Amino acid sequence: MRKEILGVTFDDLTLEEAVAAGEQLAAGETFSYVVTPNPEIVNLGRQSEDYRQVLNRAALVLPDGIGVVHAAKILGTPLQGRVPGIDFAAGLMARLAETGGRLFLLGAKPGVADQAARRLTDQYPGLCICGTHHGYFTDPAPVVQTIREAKADVVFVCLGAPKQELWMARWGPETGAHLMAGLGGVLDVFAGNVKRAPAAWQKLGLEWCYRLLHQPSRVGRMAKLPLFLVAAAREKGKKP
């Protein structure tokens, strides 16, 4: 059962349920993709009907941002909680390490995916990372062919929004992969180049604040969060 938040329909799942669903999709025979919208991505969906449809056609739509969870409460359609894309990815990798699934890493600057792969194979013994490719490409055809030749079951697509979602929807079926997940900048975290907020900050829903303190250049993006919640309040006011 999905719940609509300003035009984007979210799966109301716990992290554990989301990982289990992802594992099932990865083991399937057809192609599926996962999106992890935060308020910024939802706003992009409000500006583009085509992009919003790409988000809503995903097999899993997971609420990555705490702002989405707050907006859901304002709208009277509360979600069970935030499901960060990075935690979904971690849970899925743990399952793949057990089942022998093949993972491909796509995105970030040249060398970052390779660095992430080395660290992740140490962190998850048994995890098979069958290939990597940076995100600085213009022609998708060679990338699609590389993923196909790697025989990937799962691909983490880290190209940033909206590019990653549009890319998965358009090119994913041609790669032969069973599941793709759009995960923004997680490869930089997995590579050790960007430090994630401590667990206490995550638990309090203040991961965005921690990132802002360490990346002040994000202030313009973060300033849009109050406007997102105002939009949710206005939408609530329209309902009888």
Disulfide bonds with the S-S distance in Angstrom:
none
